[in-house]
Amino acid sequence: MPTAPHPQSTDELFHALRENHQLPYGRTRTVTAEELVDAAERFAEPVPLIHALLELQEAYTYGSDPRKSPVVFARLLTLFDEQPDAFDERLRAQLFWRFKWVANALRALPEIPLASLRQWLTEMRDRYEKEGLGLQPYYGQAYQLAVHVGEDPTLAYELWAGRRRTPHSDCEACEICERALYRVAVGDDERALEVWAPVLAGKESCQEEPARSVSYALLPLLRTGHADRARELHLAGYRACRRNPSMAGEVGRHLEFCALTGNEARGLELLAENRNLFDEVDSPLDQLDFLTGVEVLLRRVEGLGHGGLPVAGYAGRAWTVAGLCAEVRGRGDGLAARFDTRNGTSAQSGRRTVRLDRAPLLDALELALRTRGLDELASGDAAGVAGARGAGVAASASRAASALPEKLPELIRRARELDEEGHPDARACWARLRDLVAARDYAHPEDPAVGPYVRLCADLLSDEAYRAAERGDYASAVDLHEEAAGLYEDAGAPDDVVLARACALLAAAEAAEAAGEDGEDEAEVKAAGLADAHAAVVRLQEEASGLAPYVEGRLLRLRASALGVRLQTSGDQAHAAVVFAEADLLQEFATRHGLTTQVSGAMLLRAGTYALSGDLPAAVAEIDALRDRLASDGPAWHLPRALGLRGRLQLGLRDAAAAHADLAEGLRLAAAWPADAVDTSRLHADLAQTCLHLGRPDEALTHLTRSAEVDLRDGKRVDAFCTYSNAAQLCLDLGRIEDSIALLDSLLGEPDVIGGELDDRLVAQLRLLRARALHAGDDLKAATAEFVALAAESAGWDDDPGSHAMIAAETAMILAEAGEFDRAGEVAGRALAAHALSPRYELISNCLRELARLRAQQQGPDGLAAALAHLDEAGRVADAARAAGFQPVGRSLETALAYEHGRVHAYVGAYEDALAALEKALALLGEPGAEEGGAGEWAECVRLSGAVEGIYLERPAPALVRLDAAVARLTALGHLEECEPLASLAAQLRDEG
């Protein structure tokens, strides 16, 4: 089925060829290229057909389809022999360049006899000699054949490497890779890395480089002690080759690298991301290279005892590590044997054996911020909420398992005793009881002290309800508490009925839909619901009689908590007094009855209320009193929470060092308790913020990722992804671009993201951050594609036009940077339309000014009219912002606009207009002061004015007066760094004068 309308003229054909050339290599590009060859044949003109055949051969070559590439080239060669005049100098150069492509393709096919390979090289040599071309490319192919076959390559290497390069030689980057691989083969890793240096540093590149060199250099880097550099190159290099059928061998080497550095779990993740390569790689040599890397990984995983893990493999069936390893082994051995038979040597099998038998080079190398082990994959930790919840329960259970009573009646009594106390080990007891009750042979003990079976079922439901509330699933918590209340009633446990219903009331207030009526404030609706819940709990408590003290204490705690959450939600300080009153009531009751957990809870609530009221010193005093009490009377498991709150208070008091000490101590103490007993996610998140205040961003990054890992374990996937997003942004801010991209790629590859189960706006935020990271990493093509896709999707966000305006504005700037000004203008128009619904003055102004700058910079005088149109639109945005009372961050929109007028006119050579605009910008900025912030912008404006006046208008004297005065002023104000570029320009003008 045709993928596009057939061209009706040669002009349409060439346009279609250009468009197809922009597509990524793959099935779509190849099929379209085949159709365009058919179309070109109908024109009965050789030149269009030549261009179409060249495009098709390229699609086959880089689409990993070596069998078809030589066939297309044979047609091109026939056309050249029959109609040489149809090939201009450029087409002739392409034709002779591609002799190497055919040699590579034939070498990759084991069914092609060795004699035919040598015959083709002879044909290449004869053709080159006839055309008067240098033979260095021929000797390069002869060397590569010698290496492939397993002959001694020394002479072939010297014949190639000792010759001068020609216009038809492989690019410098590719030849560097071959020379480096020669050094690796003779065991000289250090020399190989020296040869590779220009490519690995990005100074030499091509279609395949540096990705190809990176994949080969990873193990030599490890062997020579450059693990950090290997990690850095792995992240960047893998991204350049993933899912690409023509780079399947490179992907295989990255999988091998993971296997040999203790990153088997990451290797399996990357394998899943590249599952398409099992079916889309048509080159047998690339298949062999890929499958060998896969087998290295799978053998390692199986050797570590995880052969039963599910793994991505060939389509059509489910695979385990062991099953896929056996399949890959058979296919890899078969391919190696076919090549060895063709070549008459054992070279391919031997190289394969060396890779498979290589021992790990490092026990552990942290390759990504999001690290997971095989045990986590085996437990299903990444599979979703259920797995995460199970991990949390398991963590509690494992700690307390040795202390659990063996006899069932004792276990039930122990669980209830710990639960009444609020002890975190109760969770392990309930987890064990849940397993026992679920068993088919469960028999409930006939023990009056234990009570009936229905009461135990109610206990388990209550525990599950508390867990649901902790995850934020309040709707489920309401249902579970209500069901538990019914069962408690059946069991004749009135105290528990009251407590369960009170918990349901508070959970219902948290779960209530916040939309309310038209115009109702969400916070007001929730605050009202919490007040109602408080009143309802008070009534429940008043209507009940003879309640046990621990139940009374819990009810008082619920009442106080409802009012505390109301204060936090509303921010209304008038609500603080009643919170203090309820907390005092709770503390007095709990002290009288020896309920240490509730005493601690009351004091924590008082400290939090002081903080919400803005009295941080009083909050610290309260928490210090609590800390002393916890040290003497307990409960000890509240101490990490108290220290966490104290750390946040110290941060609010701008004592980051004290905050760090408290939070770190809280985290240390939390390790003594079950994983779900303390909110370690919050502790890590607060430590991250504190570390940023202390200027320790790398430590902050570690705490962010650990916070996210805890949230994942606890089933809080949205919270985890938000925290990971913050970590990715911090990586970007620190210049760790590849770390940021790798983390985001890992998140976006999660099953619930791919399946559309995660919040679409959160996913869009992750994709937007990834697009920005790609742009920061100079991958303009990939960044543009992601931005364009996001702009199209966000256009449908009728409830959030402001976000669409932001995304569309960024997209327009990226398109303009890529030179696609028409598309940039269209997208900017959509940003303006969204801005009209939800104003984003500064953002839209920035976008329009940047479009103007890029127009002038890239198009010169031809782009001036369009650039000025953008600036006129930016002027209207500035007028509207001023009328609306909008105050931008930093300089005014009018100042920024005047400065951009200066730059635009300078780019197009209108220097007098540029100088006038810059002087206007300086007048709007005003003289700088001693404070930080404005001096840099003022200095840059002076510098550009000086350059325009002194260099382009050739008036150095007034320019020097301007610059010297600015330097003197900035020096007097202490802005020495801002002086440097001005002083440098002044020195340049004096030297030239």
N, C-alpha and C positions, 0 to 999 in steps of 0.2 A: 504494500500500500504506500503510495507516494507520501513523503513527509512534507512537501511544499509544492506549490504550483510550478509546472515546467516553465522555464524561461522562454519567452517568445522572441528574444533578440539576443545578440551577443552582448549588448550592454547589460541586459537583465542577467545574462549568464555570469558575467564578471562580477556584477553586484552580488549575486547569490554565492559565488565562490568566496568573495571577501567576507560575507556574513558567516558562512560556514567555517571559515578559517578562524573566526573569533570564538567558536564553540570549544569546550574542553574535549579532549580525545575520548572516544568511547563510541558506543553503538550508534547514537543519534548522528554524530558527525560522519561516521563511516557510511551509514546508509544514505545520507544526503549526498555525500561525495560520489557514491555509486550512481545515484539518480542524475547527478549533474554531468557525469561522463556520458550517460545515455542521451541526455539533452544536447551535449556538445557535438555528438556524432551526427545529429540531424542538420547541423549547419554546414556540413561539408567544407569546413575551413580548418586547416591544421592548427593554427595558433590557439583558438579556444579549446580544442581537444587536448593540446599539450598542457595547457594550464589546468584543465580538469583532471588529467591523468596525474599530474604532479601532486595536486591536492589529494587525490585518492591514495596515491602511494604513501604520502605522509600520514594519512589517517590509518592505513594498515600498519605502518611501521611503528607509530607511537600508540596504536591501539592494541599492540601485542598480537598481531596476526601475520606472522612471518611467511606463511605459505602463499599469501596472495600478493605480497609486495613484489617479489621477483617477476610475477606474471605481468603486472602493470608496467614494470620497468622494461620488460621485453618489448611491449608495445611502443613505449617511448623510444627505445633504441632503434626499432624498425622505422618509426617516423623520422628519426634523425638520419638514418642511412638513406631513406628515400627522398626526404625533403629537408636537407640540412639548412637551406636558406630560411626555413620557417623558425629556426632557433636563433634568436638574437643573442648577444653576448651574455645577458643575464640568464636566459633559458639554457644556454650551452653550459654555463658554469654550474647551474643546478643539476643538469644531467650528469656531468662527470663527478660532481660531489657525491651523487647517490649510488655510484658503483660500490661505495663502502657499505651503504645500507643493504644492498643485495648480498654482499659478502657476509655481513652479520646475520641476515635472515637465513641464508643457506646453512651457516654454521649452527644455527639453533634448531635445525631439523635433522633428527638422527636418520631419517629415511633417505637423505641425500648422500650418495656415496662420497667418500673422501676424495676420490679421483675427480669428481665433479666440482668439489670445492677448489681443488688445485687448478682445475681447468678454468674456472671462473676468474681466479686470480691472474692466470696467464692472459685471459681476455682483457682484464683490466689493465695489465701492464702494456699489452700491445696497443690498446686504444689510447692510453696516455702517451705512449711514445709517438704514435701517429699524429696526435694533436700537439705534440711538443710540450707536454706538461711534465713537471717534475715527478719523480717516482717515489718520493717520500711517503705519500699516502698508500701506495701499493705495498711498500715494505712494512708499513704499519699494520696492514691487514695480514701480511705473511707472518709477522711476529705474533699477532693475536691467534692465528690458526695454530702456530707451534705451541703456544701456551695451552690452548684448548685441547689439543691432541695429547699433550704430555711429552713432547719432544724437548730436548735441551734447547731452551730459548736464547742462550747467550749470544750466538752468532746473529740470529734473527733480530735480537734487541739492538745489537751494535749497528747492524745495517739500517735499522729504522732510526734509532735515537741519535746516531751520528750524522744524519743528513739534515740539511737546512729545510725548514718548514716552507710549504708552498701555499698558494691560495686555496688549494683543494685538500690541505691537511685537515685532520680533525681540529676542533677548536683547542685553544691553549689549555682550557680547563680539563677537557677529556684526555689530552695527551699527558698532562700532569698526573692525572689519576693512573694511567697505564704505567708511567715511570715509577710512581709510588708503589703500585702493586708489585712491580718487579722487585723492589727492595723488600717488601713484606715477604715475598716468596723465598728470598734468600736469607730471611731471618733478621733483617736490619730494620727494626721498627723505628728507631730513632731517625735514621736517614730518611725513611719513608715519610715520616711526619714533617721533616724539613722540606721535602719535595712538595708535600701536600699543602704547606702553609698558605700560599696565596689563594688556593681554592677554599680552604676551610675558613679563611678570614673574609671570604666574599669578594676578593679582588678580581677573581676570574670566575666566570659562570657561563652557563648556556642552558639549553632546554632540560638537560639531565643533571647538570651540576649546579650547586655543590651537593645535591641530595645523594648522588651516587657515591662520591668520595666520602661523604660523611658516614654512610652505612659501612663502608670498608674500613674506615679509620677508627671506629669505636673500640674494637678489641686492641689494636696497637696502642691506643691512648691508655687503656686500662693496664696493659702490660708494662707501659713505661711510667706508670704512677700518676697519670693525668686524669684521675677519675672525675673531677669537677668539670673539666673541659669536655669529657665524654658525655657527661650528663647534659650539659648545655647543648651540645651538638645533637644528641639523641632527640631532645624535645623539638628543636628546629627542623632537623632532618626528617624525622618521622612525619611531621605535618606536611612536608613537601612531597611525600610519596604515598601517603595512605590512600587506599582504595583505588590506586592507579594501576590498571593491569600491565602497563608497559614498565612499571617499576616494582613488580611483584618480588623480584630478587632482593631489592632494597628493603622491602617490608619484612621479608624473611630474616634478613640480617638484624633488623631492629628487634624482632621477636627473640632471636638468639641472644642478643645483648641483654634483654630482660631476663632470660633464663639463667645467664651466667653472672648476674649481679644481685641475685636474691629478690628479683621483682617478677616472680612467676605469676602472681595475681594480675599485675599490670599487663604482662604478656598475654594472658587469656582475654583481658579486656580489649587489647589491640587486635587480637585474632578475631574476636567477635565483630569488631569494627570493619575488618577486612574480609569478612566471609565471602564477599562477592568474588574474591580472587580464586577461590576454589573452582569456580565455573566459568570465569571470564578470561582467563589467561590461556591463549592459544599457542603460545611459544613453548615447546617442550623444554628448552633450556631454561627459560624463566620459571616454568613449572618446577623443574628440578631444584633450582635455587630456592624458590619459595617453600617447597615442601620440606626441604632439608632443614630450613630455619624453623618451620612449624614442628618438625619432629624433635629437634633439639629441645624446644620448649615443652612439648608434651611428654617426652621421656623424663625430663626433669620433674615435672609435676607428678607423673606417675611414680617416680622413684621416691618422692616425698610422701607417698601414701594417699594420694588423692586421685587415683585412677577412675573413681566413680563419679567425679564431678561432671556435670553437664557442660558441654563446650560447643561452640559454633563450628560447623563443618560443611560438608557437601550438602546441597539442597536435597530434600526429599525424605529425610529421616532425622531422628534425634540421635545425637552422639554423646558418648562419654569420653573422657580423656583417654582411657585405655582403648576404647573401640576406635576412635579416630586415629590414635597413634598407630595401631596395627594397620589401618587402612592406608595412612600416609606412608608408613614404612614400605608396604608392598608396592605402592605406586612409585615412590622414590627409588627403590632398588631397581624396579623395572626400567625406569627412565635412564638411570645411570648405566645399566647393563646395555641398553640399546645404543647409547652414545659410545660406550667402550667397544662394542661390536663394530660399529661404523669406523671408529678411529683406530682399531687394532691395538689398543692399549687399555690399561686399567686406571687411567688418570682420573676420570670423573668419579668412579667408585672410591678411589683412594682419597680424593679431596672430600667427598661426602663422609667417609669414615672418620677423617680427622676432625671434621666439625662435630659429628655425633659423639665422639669420644672425648671431646674437650671438657675438662673439669671446670667448675665455676671459678671465676677469677676474683670475685669478691663475695663475701658472705651477705653483705647488704650494702646497697647504694640507693639512697633516697632519690628516686627519679622524678617524683611528682609530689605536689603538696598534699594530694589526697591519696594516702597510702593505705592499701588493704592487703591482708594476708590471705593465703589459701584457706585457712581455717574460717575466716569470715565469709568467704565465698561458699564454703561447704555448709555453713550454718544458715545460709540464705539471708545474711545480714543486709545485703543490698537489694533484696528482692521486693521489699515493700514494708508496709507498716507492720504486718503480722510478724515478719522476721525480726524487725527492730524491737518490737515489744517482747518477743520471746527472748531476745538477747538480754534485755534488761532484767527479766525475771530470772534468767539463768545466772546472771551475775550475782543477784541476791541469794539465789538458792545455793550456789557453789560455796559462798562464804559461810553460810550457816548450816550446810548439810551435816557437818560432823556433830553439830550441837542439837540436831532435831531428835526428839524422842522417837524411839522405834515403835512403841506400842501406840495404836491408833487413839484410844481414849486420852492418853497423855499428850499426844500431838494436838488433838483438838483443844484440850484445855490450855495447852501452852500457847497456841495461836491466839486464843481469846484473851489470855492474860497480857500477852505482848501487844495486842491490838488496843486493849483498854489503856495501856501505858503510852501508846503512840510509838512504840519501839519499831525501828525499821526492820528488825529481824522477823517481824510478824509476816512480812511478805513471803519469805522463804517457806514459812509454815503453810500459808495458804496455797502457795504454788504446789507444795508436796501433797496437800490434801486434795487439790483440784485433780491431780493425776490419779490419786487413789480412788476418788469418787467416780472418775470417768472409766475406770476399769470394769470389765464385765462381771468380775467375781467380787465386786465390792459388797461388803456386808456391814451395815451400820451397827456399832456396838450397842448393846442393851445396857446402858449405864445412865442412871438418872442425872448424874453430874454432867453428862455430855449433852443430854437432851435429845429430842427427836431428829431424824434425818432432815426434815424440812427446815429446821433451824440452821443446820450446817449449810444447806443449799442457800439459805438467805445470807449467811456469813460470806459465802463465796461470791454471791452477787454483789454484796456491799463492797468487797475488796475490788472487784472488777469495776464498779462504779467510780471508786476513788481514782483508779488508774485512768479511766476515761476522762475524768475531770482534769487530771494532771496533763493529759495530752491536749486539752482544749476541746475535747469532744463532749460538750455539755449536754447536747440533746440525748446522746446515748447514756450519759450519767443519770439524767432525769429518769429515763425508762428503767434503768437498772435499779436505782434507789426505790422507785415506786413498786417494782416487782418484789424487791427484797422486803419492803414494808408489808406487802400482802402475805408473804411467807412467814415473816416474823409474827404476824397476827395469828396465822394458822398454828404457829408453834407455841403461842401463849407467852410471847416475850414483849410485853408492852413498852418497856424502856427502849428496846431496839426499834420498835415501830415508830415511836416519836422521833428518835434520832434519824432514822432513814427518811422519814417524811420531811424533816427539817433540812436535811442535805439536799433532797429533791427540790425544795423551794429555792434554795440558794443557787443550785445548778440551773434551774429554770430561768432565774433572773439573768444569769450569765448567757444562757442560750437564746433568750428572747430575740426575735427579729428586731433589728435596730432601725428599720426603715421608718416606722411610725407614719403619721399622717403627713400630708403635703406641708412642707415647710418646717416640720418638726426636727429639732436638733437631735442627732444620734446620741450624743452624750447625755442630753437631758432625759431621753427615753430610757436609757440604761440606768441612770441614776434613780429615776422614779421607780423602776422595777426593783432595784436593790432596796429602796426604802420600803416598798411593799413586802418584799421577802423578809426584811428585818421584822416588820410588824407581825407578819404571819408566824414567824418563829417564836416571837414573844408570846403570842396567843397560845401556840402549841405548848410552850413551857408552863404557862399559867394554868392551862386546863388540865395538865397532867399532875399526878400526885404520886408521892413516894418514889421519885426518881433517884437512882443511884447517883452518888456524887460525881463519878466520872462522866455520867451522861449529862448531868447538870452542867459540868465544866465544859463539855463539848458544845452544848447548846449555847452557853454564854460566849464561847469562842466563835461560833457561827454568827451570832448576833453582832459581835464586834467586827468580825471580818466583813460582813455585809456592809456595815457603815464605813469601814476603812476603804473598801473598794469603791463605794459611792464617792467618798472624798477624792480618791485618786481619779475617778472618771470625770467628775464635775469640775474639780479644781476650785470649788467654792469654799472659801475658808470658814464660812458660817457653819459648815458641816463638821468642822474639826472638834468642837466642844463635845458633841455627843459621842464621837469616837473615843475621846479621852475618858468620858464617863463610863462607857461600856468596858473599856480596857481596865479601868480601876475596879469596876465591879467584878470582872473576871479575875483580876489578880488577887483581890481580897478573898473571894470564894476559894480559889485554887490554893492560896497560902493556908487558909483555915483547914482545908481537907488534905493537904499534903500532895497536891497534884502538880508535881514539879514541871511536867511538860506544859501544862496550861499557864503556870506562872511565867515560864520562859516566853510562851506565845504572847502573853499580855504585854510583857516588856518589849518584845520585838515590835508589837503593834504600836506601842507608845512612841518608840524611837522613830518608826516609819511615819507616824502622824506628825511628829515634830519636824521631820524632814520635809514632808509635803506642805507644812505650814511655813517653811522657809527658815526655821530656827535650827540651823545645822549644829551649832555648839550644844544646844540642849539635847539634840538627837545623839550626839557623840557621848555626852554625859550619861544618857540613859543606856546606851549600848555598852559603855564601860562598866556600868553597874551590873548589867546582865552578864557580861563576860566574867566578872568576878564571881557572880552567883553560879554560873555554869561550871566554873572551875572547882567550886566547892561542893555544890549540890547536884549538878547535872541538870537536864540530861546532856551527856557529852555529845550526842549527835546533833544538837542545836548549835554547837560552838562554830562549826564551819559557816553556817548561815549567818550567825551574829558577826563573825569576822568579815564575811562578804558585805554585809550592810555597812559595817564600819569603814571598810575600804571605799565603798561608793561615797560615803559621807566625807571622807578625807579628800577624795577627788573633787567633791563639790567645794571643799574648803581650799582647793588648789595646793594641796600637799600630796603631790603624786608619789613621792618616795614613801611616805607613810601608808598611802593607799596600797602601793605595791607590796609592802611588807605584810599588811593585813590580809590581802587577797591571796598572796602566795602561801601564807600560813593556813588560811582557810582551805586552800586546795590540798595542802599536805595532810591536814587532819581529815579531810573528806575521804582520803584513800583508805582510811581504817573502817569505812562503813560501806554497806551495799551500794552498788552503782546508782540506784534510784533513790537513795536516802537523802542525798544532797544535790542541789541544782548546780552540778559542776559545769554545765554548759554556761550558766550565768557567770560563774566565777572566771572561767576562761575568757568570756567575752569582756568582762570588766577589766581583767588583766591586760587584754589586748588594748583597750582604750587607755589604760594607765601607761602601758609601754610606749604608746604613741606620744603621750605627754612627756615622757622621760627621754624621748628621742631614740627609742630602741625599736625601730620598725620591724626588723627581722624576728625579734621575740614576739612582737604583736601578731605577726603573721602566723607564727606557730600556735599561739593561743586561739586565734580565729578558726583555724582549721580543726583544732581539737574541740572547740565549742560546737562546730558543725557536726563533727563525728559523734559527739554525745547526743545531739539532737536526733541524728539519724538512728542511733541505737534505741532511742526512746520513742521512735515513731513520729517525731515532729519533723516531717520532711520539708514542709514549707519553711519553717524556721531554719532548718539546716541549709536549704538552698539559698536563703537570704544571706546567711552568714558566709557561705562559700562565695556568694556574689561580692560581699564586702572584701573578702580575702583576695579575690581576683582583681578588684579595683585597686587594692593596696599594692599588689604585685605590679600593676600597671604604673602606679604612682612611683614605685621604686625602680622602674625601668626593667623589671623582670618580666618582660613581655611574653616570652615563651612559656614561663611558668603560668602566667595568667591564661594564655590560650589553652594550654594542656589541661588546666583545671576546668575551664569552661567546657572544653570538648568532652571531658569525662562526665560532667553533669548532664550535658545535652544528649549524651548517649545512654542515659538511664532508661530502663524499660517504660516507666510511667511517663517520662517526657516524650519518648517516641510514640507511645500509645495515646498521647493526648489526655492523660489523666491528671497531670499537674496543672495548676492554674495557668491559663494561657498568657496572662500579663506578666507573671513571674518568668515564664519561659522567654517571653519577648525581651524582658529586661536582661536576661542572661545572654541572649543573642545580640542585643544591642551592645552590651559590654564586650562581647567577643568581636563584633565588627570594629569597635574602637581599638581593641588590642591589635587586630589585624592591620588596621591603618597605621597604628604606632609602630608596628613591625615592618612597615614598608611593603606589605602585601596589598597593594592598592586594588588589584583585580578582585581578589577574594572579598576584601572589605566592601567594595562597591556592590558586588552581587548581594551580600547580606543586607546592606543598607537599603538597597532597592526593594528587596523582598519584604523587609520590615515596614518600609514606607507604604507598600501596597496593602499589607495586612492591617496596619494601624489606621488606614483610611476608613475602615469599617467600625472604628471605635466611637460610635456616636455619643457614648457616655463620657468620653475622655478626649475631646478634641485637642486639649493642650498637649497631651503626650504625642498625638499625631503631628502637631505643629513642630515639636522638638525633633522627632525622628525625621520628618520630611525636610526640615531645615538642614540637619546634618547630612542627609542624603544628597541634597542639592549641592552642598559644598564639596562632597566627595566626587560627585559627577563632574563638577566644574574642574576640580583638580585633575581629573582624568581627561579633560578636554572636551567632555560631552556637554557643551553649553546649552544646546537646545533642550535636552532632557533635564538639565539642571534648572533651566528656567521654568519648565512645566512643573517640576516637583516643588520649586520655590513658590509657585503660584498656589499649589495645594497647601503649602505651609501657611501662606498668607490667609487663605480661606479659613483654615482651622484657627489661626490666630484671631480672626475676627470674632469667633465664637468663644474663645478662651484666650485672652491676650497673653502673649509672651514677648513683650516689647524688646527686651535686651537680646534675646535669642534670635528673633527675626531680624533685628537691626544688624547683628553680627553676621548673619547669613547673607544678607543683601550686600553688605560691605565687602565680604570675602568674595562673593561672586564678581563684584566690580573689580576687585584687585586682581583676581585670577584672569579675568578677561583682558585687562590691560597688560598684565605681565606676559601672557601667552600670545596675544594677538597684536599687541602694539597699537599703533594708530587705527588699524582696522577695527579694533574692539572698543574704541573710545565711546562711540555713541551708545552701545549696549551697556557699557560700564556706567556711564553717566545716568542711564535710565534706572539702573539698579540703585544708584546713590540717591536719585530723586525719590524713589520709593522708600528708601531708608529715611529720607528726610521727612516724609509723611508719617512714617512710624514714630519718629522722634517727636513730631508735633502732637500726635495723638497721645503719646506717653506723657508729655508735659501737661497736656490738658487733663489727663486722668490723674495727675499727681504722682505718677510713678517715679521712684527714686532708684536709679541703677546702682549696682555695686561698683565703686570706683568712679572713673571719669564719666561725665555726662554723655548721652547719646549724641548731642550736638558736637561736642569736642571730638568724639571718635569719628564722626562723619567728616568734620573738617580735616582731620588727619588723613582719612582715607582719600579725600579729594586730592590732598597733596601727593600721596603715593601714586594714585592712578595717573595724575597728570605727569608725574616724573617718569613713570613707565613708558608713556607715549611720547616723551620728549617735549612736552609743553611746560618748560621749566619755570617761566614767569608765573603761570597759573599755579604751578605746584608750590612755589615759594609763598605766594599770597595765601593759599589755603593753609599752609603750615603755620604761617604767622597768625592766622585767625585761630588755629588750634591752640597755639601758645597763649594767646590772649584769653581764651576760654579756660585753659588749664590754670592760669595764674601762676605766680611765683611759688616755687616749692618751699616747704617749711622743714623744720627739724624732724617732724614725725616721719615714720616709715610709710611707704605706699605710693605716694604721688611723685616722688623724685625720679623714679625710673622712667615713667612715661614722659615726664617733662624733658629729661635728658635725651631720650630717644628722639623726641620731636626737634630739639635743638640740633642734635647730630644730623638728622636728615635735612633740616633747613641749611645747615652749614655745608653739607655735601652738595646740595642742589646749587646753592649760591657760589660756593668756592670752586667746585669742580666743573659742574655742567654749565653754569652761567659765566664761569671764568672771572669771578669777582672775589678773589681771595682775601682782599683787605677787609671788607665788611664782614665776611664770613669769619675771619680770625677774631675780629672784635666781638662778634656774637659768641664764639666758642670760648674765648679767654674769659669773658664775663661770666659765662655759665660755669666754667671750671672753678673760678674764684668763689662763686656763690655756693656751689655744692661742697667745696672744700671747707668753707666756713661753717656749713651746716653739718659737717661730718659724713657726708655721703660720698666717701672716697671711691667705692666701687663704681658708682654711676659716673664718676669723673673720667675713668680710664678710656672709654671709647671716644670721648670728646677730646681729651688730650692727644690721643693717637691720631685723630683726624687733623687736629691743629698742627701737629708735627709733620704730617704728610703734606699739608698745604704749604708749610714753610719750606720744606725740602724741595717741592716742585717749583716754588716761587724763586 
